[in-house]
């Protein structure tokens, strides 16, 4: 099965796929789409950049009754950025079907979501907090929902939105088809997800398939912590002319101040920015072929920008986030580079990553030669 037509998708969707230059389904899509199109529950795992989002969007649009103006599909996402991005993809792919989609997320006027739902929406994409608000206040009817997709699912259970996430799950019709989708599925969360699914199809990757092999991975050893900021500045000087995404959870303000002082064209994205400002940053990053975007970690999940040349990890958090961050480049088979600034303890952590994910993380020379 090597074509979208062989999957028995609606003719309108095949037309949209052709118009948007999707030539043939990826391996992940060939695994995800058949069970989803048959109405089966799914626990779906595949590495970043393999087309997971397109798979569940096609399944969702294939299931919509275009003559019924009520919520039929609910897609939960962990971040505002991912809700926006998914909503935009649905709008493009569903244009020929005239499917009505609404992206509901925090940082926007809730009245706009209420009005849209009152006028009639068939697909709702939203973050947990805003969707919880819509359901608990009887703004979003759930009785006619036929498909629930939980994207980047392993981010949903833990954290401050845990109870709201459980509330949403318990509000679903008993007959609903459910799909948990992610790049990473910690064992504990995988058990939780399976407890909610009915005779699911499981597509689970082995750890050695989760880090993209087409991304060259490096670490730059730091002799002392004070070297981290100047090392990053020197690295970014070396990378001029490339499209670079920097993950910086620690010392964000210091890095921002130093980069602004250098007069470089750099974008900054963090949770303190207004949602509208964050959207402008992502939009500007997409359009430029040579630019640096420094973010506080919000863009590790689901940022679908296919031409990122280099990912820089200013600071490390966890193995899961390392996998997601590396996956922001090298998407859909393109070449990419990932560089981690690592002190001695973090160097040991990266050695564990090599063993766990069967990748090679090479040491960079002091002058950054080789990237």
C-alpha positions in Angstrom: 0.0 0.0 0.0 2.0 3.0 -1.3 -0.6 5.6 -2.1 -3.2 7.7 -0.2 -5.8 6.5 -2.7 -5.2 2.9 -1.6 -6.4 3.9 1.9 -9.9 4.6 0.7 -10.0 8.2 1.7 -12.7 10.6 0.5 -12.0 11.9 -3.0 -12.1 15.5 -1.5 -9.2 14.6 0.8 -7.2 13.0 -2.0 -7.7 16.2 -4.0 -6.4 18.3 -1.0 -3.4 16.0 -0.5 -2.5 16.4 -4.2 -3.0 20.2 -4.1 -0.7 20.4 -1.0 1.9 18.2 -2.6 1.7 15.2 -0.3 2.9 12.5 -2.7 2.6 9.3 -0.7 2.0 8.2 2.9 4.9 7.8 5.3 5.6 4.5 7.1 4.0 6.0 10.3 0.9 7.0 8.3 0.6 3.5 6.8 0.6 2.1 10.4 -1.7 4.7 11.9 -4.3 5.3 9.2 -5.8 1.8 8.6 -6.9 1.2 12.2 -8.1 4.9 12.6 -10.1 4.7 9.4 -11.7 1.5 10.6 -12.8 3.1 13.9 -10.3 1.3 16.1 -8.8 2.8 19.2 -5.1 3.4 18.8 -2.0 3.8 20.9 0.3 5.3 18.3 4.0 6.1 18.8 6.5 7.3 16.1 9.4 9.6 16.1 9.2 13.3 15.3 8.8 14.4 11.7 7.2 11.2 10.5 3.7 12.6 9.8 1.7 11.5 12.8 -0.3 14.7 12.8 -1.4 14.3 9.1 -2.4 10.7 9.9 -5.0 11.6 12.6 -6.2 14.7 10.7 -7.0 12.6 7.7 -8.8 10.1 9.9 -10.7 12.9 11.5 -11.8 14.6 8.3 -12.7 11.2 6.8 -15.1 10.7 9.7 -16.9 14.0 9.7 -20.5 14.1 8.6 -20.4 17.4 6.6 -24.2 17.7 6.8 -24.2 17.7 10.6 -23.2 21.1 12.2 -22.1 19.9 15.6 -18.9 18.9 17.3 -17.9 15.4 16.0 -14.1 15.4 16.5 -12.1 16.6 19.5 -8.3 16.9 19.3 -6.4 17.8 22.5 -3.0 19.3 22.4 -0.6 20.3 25.2 0.4 23.8 23.9 -1.3 26.8 22.3 1.2 26.6 19.4 0.3 23.1 18.6 -3.4 23.8 18.8 -2.9 26.7 16.3 -0.8 24.6 14.0 -3.1 21.7 14.0 -6.1 23.9 13.4 -4.4 25.5 10.4 -3.6 22.1 8.9 -7.2 21.0 9.3 -8.5 24.2 7.6 -6.2 23.5 4.6 -7.0 19.8 4.2 -10.7 20.2 5.0 -11.3 23.1 2.6 -12.8 21.0 -0.2 -15.1 19.4 2.3 -16.0 22.8 3.8 -15.3 21.4 7.3 -15.7 23.9 10.1 -12.9 23.8 12.6 -12.2 25.9 15.8 -8.9 26.1 17.7 -9.7 26.8 21.4 -6.7 27.8 23.6 -5.9 30.0 26.5 -4.6 33.6 26.0 -7.5 34.4 23.7 -10.9 35.8 24.4 -13.1 33.0 25.5 -16.2 34.8 24.0 -14.8 34.1 20.5 -14.8 30.3 21.2 -18.3 30.4 22.7 -19.7 32.3 19.7 -18.0 29.9 17.2 -19.4 26.9 19.0 -22.9 28.4 19.1 -22.8 29.0 15.3 -21.7 25.4 14.7 -18.3 23.6 14.6 -17.5 20.1 13.4 -13.9 19.8 14.6 -12.5 21.3 17.8 -8.8 21.5 18.5 -7.8 22.7 21.9 -5.6 22.8 24.9 -6.8 21.0 28.0 -7.5 24.1 30.1 -9.7 25.8 27.5 -11.5 22.6 26.4 -12.2 21.8 30.1 -13.7 25.3 30.5 -15.9 24.8 27.4 -17.2 21.4 28.5 -17.7 22.1 32.2 -19.7 25.3 31.4 -21.8 23.4 28.8 -20.4 25.4 25.9 -19.0 22.3 24.1 -21.5 19.5 23.6 -19.9 16.1 23.8 -22.8 13.7 23.0 -22.1 13.6 19.3 -18.4 13.3 19.4 -17.2 10.3 17.5 -13.4 10.6 17.7 -11.1 11.9 20.4 -7.4 12.4 19.5 -4.9 13.2 22.3 -1.7 14.5 20.7 1.6 14.5 22.5 -0.4 12.5 25.0 2.4 11.9 27.5 2.2 15.6 28.4 -1.4 15.4 29.4 -1.5 13.2 32.5 1.1 14.9 34.7 1.2 18.5 35.7 -1.3 21.1 36.8 -3.9 20.2 34.2 -4.1 16.5 35.3 -7.6 16.7 36.9 -9.0 18.7 34.0 -7.6 16.1 31.6 -9.3 13.3 33.5 -12.6 15.3 33.6 -12.5 15.6 29.8 -11.9 11.9 29.4 -14.8 11.1 31.7 -17.1 13.5 29.7 -16.7 11.5 26.5 -19.4 9.3 25.1 -18.8 5.6 25.9 -18.9 4.7 22.2 -16.2 7.2 21.2 -13.1 6.2 19.3 -10.0 7.3 21.1 -6.4 7.7 19.9 -3.4 8.5 22.2 -0.6 9.8 19.9 3.0 10.7 20.9 6.7 10.4 20.1 7.4 9.2 23.6 5.3 7.0 25.9 6.8 6.5 29.4 5.7 3.0 30.6 3.6 4.4 33.4 1.6 6.7 31.1 1.3 3.9 28.5 -0.4 1.8 31.1 -2.8 4.6 31.9 -3.6 5.2 28.2 -4.3 1.5 27.6 -6.7 1.5 30.5 -8.9 4.0 28.6 -8.8 2.3 25.3 -11.0 -0.6 24.0 -9.1 -3.4 22.2 -6.7 -0.9 20.8 -4.2 -1.3 18.0 -0.7 -0.6 19.5 2.0 0.9 17.3 4.9 1.3 19.6 8.5 2.1 18.6 11.6 0.6 20.1 13.9 3.3 21.8 16.5 3.0 19.0 13.9 4.3 16.5 12.9 7.4 18.4 15.9 9.7 17.7 16.1 10.6 14.0 19.2 9.0 12.4 19.5 11.8 9.8 20.3 14.3 12.6 24.0 14.5 13.4 24.2 14.9 17.2 27.1 16.6 19.1 27.9 17.9 22.5 30.2 20.7 23.4 32.0 20.1 26.7 32.0 22.9 29.3 34.9 23.1 31.8 32.9 25.3 34.2 29.3 26.6 34.3 30.4 30.1 33.6 31.5 28.9 30.1 27.9 28.1 29.0 26.8 31.6 27.9 30.0 32.6 26.0 30.1 29.1 24.4 26.5 29.6 23.2 27.3 33.0 21.8 30.3 31.7 20.0 28.4 28.8 18.6 25.6 31.1 17.2 28.3 33.2 15.6 29.6 30.1 13.9 26.0 29.3 12.7 25.3 32.6 11.0 23.4 32.0 7.8 21.5 29.0 9.2 18.1 28.5 10.6 18.6 27.8 14.3 16.3 26.8 17.2 17.7 27.3 20.7 16.2 25.6 23.7 17.0 27.6 26.8 15.2 26.9 30.1 18.0 28.3 32.3 19.4 31.8 32.2 17.0 32.8 29.4 17.2 36.5 30.3 21.0 36.5 30.3 21.1 34.9 26.8 18.5 37.3 25.5 20.3 40.3 26.8 23.6 39.3 25.3 22.2 38.4 21.9 20.3 41.8 21.7 23.5 43.6 22.6 25.2 41.9 19.7 22.6 43.4 17.3 21.9 39.9 15.8 18.5 39.2 14.2 17.1 36.9 16.9 13.6 36.0 17.9 12.5 35.2 21.4 9.6 32.9 22.5 8.6 32.2 26.1 5.6 31.8 28.3 5.7 35.4 29.6 4.9 36.8 26.1 1.4 37.5 25.1 -0.1 34.7 23.0 -0.5 37.0 20.0 3.2 38.0 20.3 4.2 34.3 20.4 2.2 33.6 17.3 4.0 36.4 15.5 7.4 35.0 16.5 6.6 31.5 15.2 5.2 33.0 12.0 8.4 35.1 11.4 10.6 32.1 12.1 8.7 30.0 9.5 9.3 32.7 6.8 13.0 33.3 7.3 15.6 31.0 5.8 18.3 32.3 8.1 17.3 33.2 11.7 17.8 32.3 15.3 14.8 31.6 17.6 15.5 31.2 21.3 12.7 29.6 23.2 12.2 28.5 26.8 11.1 24.9 25.9 7.5 25.5 24.7 8.4 24.6 21.1 10.0 21.2 21.9 6.6 19.6 21.1 5.0 19.8 17.7 6.7 22.7 16.0 6.4 21.7 12.4 8.9 23.9 10.6 10.6 21.6 8.1 13.7 23.7 7.2 15.4 24.1 10.7 19.1 23.4 10.1 20.4 23.3 13.7 18.9 22.7 17.2 21.0 24.0 20.1 20.3 22.8 23.6 21.6 25.5 26.0 20.5 23.5 29.0 19.2 19.9 29.4 16.1 18.8 31.2 15.2 15.1 30.6 15.7 12.3 28.1 12.2 12.7 26.8 12.6 16.4 26.1 16.0 15.7 24.5 14.3 13.3 22.0 11.6 15.9 21.2 14.0 18.8 20.9 16.3 16.9 18.5 13.2 16.0 16.5 12.6 19.7 15.6 15.2 19.4 12.9 15.8 16.6 10.3 12.0 16.4 9.6 10.7 14.2 6.8 14.1 12.8 6.0 16.0 16.2 5.8 19.5 16.5 7.3 19.9 18.3 10.6 22.3 19.0 13.4 21.8 19.0 17.2 24.3 20.5 19.6 24.1 20.2 23.4 26.2 22.4 25.7 27.1 20.0 28.5 29.1 20.1 31.7 30.6 16.9 33.1 27.4 15.6 34.7 25.4 16.4 31.6 28.0 14.6 29.5 27.4 11.5 31.5 23.7 11.9 30.9 24.3 12.1 27.2 26.3 8.8 27.4 23.1 7.2 28.8 21.1 8.7 26.0 23.5 7.1 23.5 22.9 3.7 25.1 19.2 4.1 25.5 18.4 5.4 22.0 21.3 3.8 20.1 22.6 7.1 18.7 26.1 8.6 18.5 26.6 12.0 20.2 30.0 13.2 19.1 32.2 15.7 20.9 32.7 19.0 19.1 36.1 20.7 18.8 36.8 23.9 20.8 36.4 26.0 17.6 33.1 24.2 16.7 34.6 22.8 13.5 32.7 20.0 12.0 29.2 21.4 12.0 
